[in-house]
Each structure stands twice: as structure tokens, then as C-alpha cells.
């Protein structure tokens, strides 16, 4: 009877029955069988069977300490009491006087080991972690039979043999054959390579020269474009400048210090019987060349066409049509001589008589 699964109601009924048997009170089944004779004394057979009822729980019932203590029993104790009560109740239903009912216990004991293992497997608790682990692994939950264990071991051995065979089956491919250009060349091939390198270097040199010339021309064009953006400015010397005090220009002398910078000769000469300091323009009246002062000949001589001028600027030879021109000259506020190139005087027009074109000495 141990193989049958008990319901909760049967477990509780068996637990109550065990409690009542332990305390000596009549069970619910006995009360139901004899409701009209609660106080009648038992007969001869029933008197013998009455004391036999408490002896049944001695096989599987827990000790009487749990029932007499008054505390609430644990789940394990309740299950044990339920199983013992179930067996005791069935024994009580059978006629006690017949001794033939007692061999039922040896028959239960003589059950096969397979049934015992199944009953133990059913009664053994299975926690949630074991069930989840078995579900994740894809294996059957519960204990494994011998046949399943042997099959699993055989599968593992087969897998190992397959892996070993796959490793043995790996064959390293042979090295590829070297191409012709990778092999060491002969002396002729070396010379050809040198010639190719030289041709390559020469081509690269020509290419570099071409790019350099192109870059230079581009830079020059860029500079010319930038220069075109700015106007041409002719920087001329100032039109008014000082040449010094009168004592630095003695009589009969031509000063050429200001010819290169200002284009002027400062001359201390006599004109119409009067000693004067004048500023002559260094430009020939023929075609605009620059005459030279010849100290040995005491005259201005044009190197272009041979025009000649006296010390006072009067022309006397060559193709020059008129005398040299004068600039305005005067004393400055500090007592020095100041020349003004913004004003010019011509002799043929009678302008040399203007006091602004000379300083009397």
C-alpha cells in the first residue's frame, strides 16, 4: 500500500486517527460503525481486537511524544503518521480474529527491488534548481538507468573517436612553387635591372625638372599679378631743398654735389656785370640729355650732340637752340640758400632779370 499516493484529506484523516489512537479515544470509523452503542462493553472477539488496534501503529507511527506533547507536528511526522494510520486502518477493517490477515505485511516486504526504487524515487524530493538544470541540459529529469548511462558513455567515446580521427585527417598542403621573378637572377638579368633603374631614375629626374619649372613659372605669374594690383609710384626728391650758406660757394666755382640727387648745379658767376649765385637745371635744351661740367675748359658740354654752354648757362656751340634754364633760389629763414624746383626761368623770355632766379653777392 506504500506505493499509492495519498491525498491531503487522507493524510489529515490519518493524522487525526493516529492522534486519537495515541490518546485512547474512539476513532471516527468506530463511532460510525456503532452509533447506538457508545457505552456497550466489547464482546470476546472484539475485546481481543480492541487492544490489538494500538499495536498496529507501532510498525510505522511516530513515537507518542509528538501526540502527547500538544505541539504541531512537522510535515515529515504528519506523512509518517498518515502512512502508518492508513496501514492500521486497513488492518482494523479486516477481521482481527482471523490470523490469515497477518501475512499481508510479509507480502509487502517481499516486493521487488524495482518497485522499492520507484517508490523511493517518487518519495524523494526534487528541488526546482535540479529540474531547471536538467531542462537546460536537455537531459531527462530524474535518475538515469544503467542502459541510459551506458548509451551516454558510448556516445561520449564515439565523439572522442570522431575528434581524434578529424585531427588525424588534417593534411598540411605543400608549399607553392616560387614564380620565375622570385628566383635569383643571372648576371644578365642584373644588368637589365640596373638599366631599368637608371631609365626610371632619369625619367623621374626629367619629371622633377619639369615640375620645378612649372612651379617657378607659376610663382612668377603670381608675383606679377600681385604687382599689377599696386600702382606705379615715382618717388621724386622734394621740390624745395637747402644747399647751404653762401660762403660755401666761392666766386667762379660750379658745385656738382646736387647734380645726381636733385639735377641742379649751384654756380657763383657774373651775368650782365653782376655777381650772382644761380641754380642751373642739368638738362640740355636740345634733346634733354645731361651735360657735363668740364673744369679744364670752363664750360658745360653735352655728350649727345656736342652742345656747349658757358658757366652762366648761355649756349655758344652745338645744336642747342637756347641757354640753360634756371630754378628759383632764395634765402631761407635760417640764413641758408634754398632752391625751389617748382619754378623755372628762361633767358630768351627775359625772365633772368627776375630777382627770384638769383641771389646777388
Steps between C-alpha positions, in 0.01 A plus 500: 500500500803724529505552121162678499514882510288645784287808467506786748165399649622144556822628657307725744251223582781257569676758717185557707447127525853451626451776757176346629659152519792639691271669754263193545186669354276315253572566131255655259462171311408312819245767591344470156479118524321498841314824560224351720734319741761747613525358859452125427784283613685312221434131442755226524642539155468873496662517842796323359499722193473823697838473664641387164422836335762698686762242404467580128646848513812359659624391153506846333351760729726761658559485874215606726704798613381704200131433576523542875711814487215711367725678243437511127686210327728564199416401142728195513335382821154555351594296188640219715190497720276504190673200350487310832134595553408382151656163564341480848155596372504231234612252759215605729243452225612141448374244756748498782415150618618348176874451514507467120508885463845529659699361199415826316798668655754242375345526154569875501850433620550246225446766231755517218805735528386685188178602670691611807729713284198653320330572831819658635533708184140618532535583868840670456463880483612670174597870538433764234871554425548134401196511271620821328854366461369181342273701266790725389731206435236325291525181706216302647425610859524246774735212557674336202472131431797279436414468132479877460835542678663244271350672192627839616850361562499337156397833340782684678752238386372528142531877504857479632587249227352727233702799626821294506430375148433856380832614647682214333332581168651855487765508228731799459500614134837521325677833450417674169764514232696828484429710187777584260547860615552383859796280411854647515578650160809458288761767421313598185179546692692715751628726222152534359369594841774764536410642160133511592582677824710759323226563247250535781724742689562703183126519437440606857773766471346641182161499665642682803664763277173553314301542818765739638482718189124497512504603866747782429292636212186482711674689781620771258153536353354530849753768597430696180127482568547631854732777377238602244257571782718782637550827308841614376622786715792715392671623810663832423708714730327797660462809285641729773835420665785684669852508354688686777624853581643737231856475635516137374475620136805713411505716185558321168431152640242241382364271777403153370397337832128532424511383137431128561227543760326824403624569140636846589831686466564778754719758322657827625549695176468845343206590277454841339777645720343373827637218720221250567436154656266311269351146477533361145292205382712204385299435180618582145259726314554299181360150569507472880837335558709572811806712427828469692705777662853514358717680755801528266296662223270691735183401314204258505523244219211273384625145420214427259537758220780727616303801627713736713404755768696759692526508878199733526290261279512689166528265201778563253551180296313198373138457413362630829249776403498693829685536834454275801204559732518629858311399817369743758747569779471695825611526862321286756401611849819350649728694258576206267439495124180318397426379146140466374470267200133571451586829323723533188633807318608527131753757370350541149178612662673767710425315828860499624455857608251385766666521847337166588742312273828620658659619823726799467847471656 
